Amino acid sequence: MKNILIIGSGWLSWPLAQQLQQQGHRVIATTTNVDKAQQLNSTLLPVIQLIAQQKLAPDLINKLESHEVMIISIPPKRDENNYFYQLEQLLKLGKAINIQHILFISSSSVYGDSTGKISEISPTKAVTTSAIDMVKFEHLVLDNQNKNSVLRLSGLINSIRHPGRFLAGKTAVINPESVVNMIHQQDCIGLIKSIIMQNSWGKVHLGCAPSHPTRRQFYQMAAEQLTLIPPQFENFGGRESKLIDSSATATWLKYQYQYPNLMKWLTTDPKQQ
């Protein structure tokens, strides 16, 4: 059993917290929203309001000091320009409460416009402000005597965040032959749990389903599964593809994807997704 502090309680971090708690781990989740903290808080899975840049009360510090692992799972917001500052404050918090290991949930967006096969050792090529912030923070996280790790996730999907809605009804969509790089929510959770349980620290990990259908194949079928208007693509191929190859991470962790075939997943009963 481990004591785990999860920073965030959103689309990924909340079901992660629930699964870890159900497996017998002592978990605390956080949110910056006091109403959300009150709504989600329970005796089995406590949720606390935490704003890292504010001074913490002594009783809260005492409560957090017993935790071994901190999972930082807070995606950047579109209207936010202080993402790196927020992350930096969380790193300082981890040091203040003597966290032994930090796992930062990053994104494959750190590879930017790179093309060809991308692996765990490929150089980053961040373009957007949020991706640049992620790369800067990754360096801080990993520069700690192999005690911390990073997990870069590709496009996040499940039945709620269904890709059929992403391009439905659009016309003249470019890059029809580029491949998609996506991962199901349950595989994100599975990889996070594997990293923690196997003490896979000091590494950059990648999370992406091993199948890579073309954008045309994937998004047209995805829209059809929701009885939406399929997107119409340009007939020419467009730019070269980027293919996220996460096979090394799967090998390290001996992890078998629950949803390895994205096209097959699209035809699965939504209740099972």
N, C-alpha and C positions, 0 to 999 in steps of 0.2 A: 504494500500500500504506500502511496506517495501523497504528500501534501502539495497541492497544485493551485496556483493563483492564475486565473485567466483574466487577462485584461481585455474586456469587451464582452458583450452578451448579445451579439447580433446573429445574422443568418448562419454563420459558421460556428462562432464561439459558444452560442447558447446550447445547441444540440451536442456539441463536444463536451461541454460541462456536464450535461445530463448523463451522457454515456459514461464518462469517467466516474461520476458519482455512483452510478448504478453498478459499476465494477468494483466498488469498495474504496475508492480513493477519496481523500478529504479534499474537497474542492470549494473554493470561493471564486465567484465571478464578479466582475465589476462593470459599472456603467457610469457615465457622467451625468445621467438623467435621474434625478431623485425620484420622480414618479415611476420610472421604469424599475428602479431598484425596489421600491415598495411593492410593485405589482408582481415581480418575479421572485422576491425573497421568500424562502421557506426554511423550516428547521433543518431539512435534509441538504438543501443546496442554497446556502446563503448568498445573497447578492448585495453588494455594497456600492454606495456612490463613491467614486474615487476620481478626484481631479488632481493629477500627479503634481502639477505646478504649484498647488496650494500646500501650505504647511499642514501636515497631518497631526491629528490629535494623538497623544501618547497611547491611549487605549487601542487605537486603530493600528499603530505601529506594532504594539505587542501582539495583536491578533495576526498580523501579516508576517511577523518575524519567524514563525514556525514553518513557513512554506519553503519547500526545496526548489520547486520549478515554477518559473513564470512563463506563461505563454502570452505573447503580445499579438493579438489578432484584431487590429483596428485599421480598417482600410481608410484611405484618405477620402475626405469629402470634396465634392466638386468646387464648393465655394470657399474652401479653406486654403490659406497660404502659410500656415504655421505647423504643418504636419511633422516636419523634422524636429521642430522644437518640442512638440508633444512626445515624440518618440524618445528624444534625448532625456526628457524629464523622467520617463519611465525607466530608463537605464539607471539614472541616478537613484530612483526609488529602489530598484533592485539591489543596488549596492548598499543603500541605507538599511534595508531590512535583511541583508545577508542571504539573498537568494543564491543558491548554488549553481543553477543552470537557467538560461534564458533561451526560449525558442521563439524566433521572430517569424511570423507568417508574412512572407513577401510575395512577389508576383513575377511571372515571366515577362511582364512589361519592362523589366530592367534590361531585357535584350533589345528593346527598341525595334529598329528596322533591320536587324540582322537577318540574313537569309541562310538557307541550307539547314543541315542538322545541328541542333543546339543541345548541348549536354551540360552536366553540372560544372564542367571546367571551361566552358565557353566564356569568352570575355563579355562583360556587360557593355551595353551601348544605349544607355538610357537617354530618352529624348524629352519626355514630359517632366514637368516639375515634380510630380509625385514619384515618378520612377527614379529621378535623380536623388530625391530625398531617401528613397528606399535603399539605394546603393550606398549612400553615405552612412546610413544607419547600419546596414549590414556589416560594413567595415568596423564600426564601433563594437557591434555585437560579437563578431568573430575574433576581435583582437583581445582575447581574454583567456589565454593559456588553454585553448581547446575545451573550455567549459560550456560554451554556448553553440547553438546551431541556427541555421536559416532553412526555411522551407519555401521555395518559390513555386507558387501554384499557377497553373494556366487558367483558361476561362472556366468560371464556376457555374455549374448547372445542377438542377434537380427539377422535380415536377412543378415547384413553385416558381423557380427561376428558369422557366422553360425556354430553350432557344428558338422554339417556333414563333415566339413573339418578337424576336430580335430584328428580323428583316421582313416580316410579313407585309405584303402589299407593296413593297418597294419595287421600283423599276430601274433598269440600267445599272444594276449593282456590279461593281468592278471585281476583278480577280476571281472569276468562277472556278479556276483550277487550283487555286491556292488551297492548302490543306487546313483543317481546323485543329486547334489544340485546346482540348477541354478536359475537365475532370468533374466527376460527380461529387456532390457534397459528402456522401458516405465514404468515398475513397480519400477525400481530404482528411476526414476524421480518422480513418484507418491509418493513414500515414503518420499523422500527428501522434496517435497513441503508440505506434510502433517505434517512432524516434525516442519517445520518452521511456517506454518500457525496456527498450534495448540499449538505452544510454548511448545513443548515436550522436555524440557531441563533437564539436570542432569541425563540422562539415556543412557544405551547401548541399541541400537536397532539392530534388525536383519532383513535382507532382503533375502528371498529365496522363490521360488514358492512352494506352499503347496503340489504339486505332486512330487513323488520320484520314477520314473521308474528305473529298473536296468540298469546298463551300457550296457549290451548286447542289451536289448530292445531299449534303447534310441539311442545309437550311430549307430547301424545297420540301424534303420529307418532313422535317420538323414542323413546318407550317401546316402541311397536310394533316398531320396527326392531331392538330388542334382545330381542324376544319377552318383554317384561315387561308387567305389568298397567298399562294407561294410567291416568293420574290422572283423577279425576272432579271437574269444576269446578262451582261454584255457577252457577245460571242467570242471575243478575243481573250487570250489567256491572262494578260496583265502581268504584274511583276512576279519575280521569283518568290517561292514560298519559304516560310520558316517552319521547321518541324521540331517540336520539343520532344526530345528523346530522354525519357526519365528511367530508362531501363537500369542504369547503374544504381540509382536509389532503390529501386525495387529489389535488385540483387542484394545490396547491402542489408536491407531490412527483411529479406525473404518475404516480401509482401506480394500477395496476389490480389489484383484489382477485382473489386466486386462488379464493376461495370467497365470491362475492358473494351467492349465493342459498342461504339457510340451509335451506330446505325441500328443495332439490335435493341439498345436501350430506348430508342425513339418509339419502338413498337411495343414496349413493355406496358402493362397495365399501370396507369398513373398512380393507383393506390399502392403499388409496390415500389414506388420511386422516392 
